[in-house]
Amino acid sequence: MADRQKLSDTDIQARLGSMPGWSVAHGKLHREYSFKDFVRAFGFMTSAALVAESMNHHPEWFNVYSTVNVDLATHDAGGITELDFTLAGKMEELAADS
């Protein structure tokens, strides 16, 4: 599958240009979200979990009160793929609605 093929550093940097707030940390796409409160943060995570499950692509994430830290990588590809950017885009949409 093309969406699970590891992207080059050049491709990753080019795609990051259209993904404000996202960066690469420790070989993974990384983003920290801040919400108004815990309920909104957890609501975002719940919605994102449903999307991730439908994609069969699951984030590494961590939540403390109103903050959610997300890391995305495609483990079987050994790095960041188009699938990670697709999930990141869907998370952006969900965060905007939260």
PyMOL commands that set and color helices and strands:
alter all, ss='L'
color gray80, all
select helices_A, chain A and resi 2-4+9-16+38-55+75-77+82-97
alter helices_A, ss='H'
color red, helices_A
select strands_A, chain A and resi 23-25+28-34+60-64+67-72
alter strands_A, ss='S'
color yellow, strands_A
deselect
rebuild
show_as cartoon
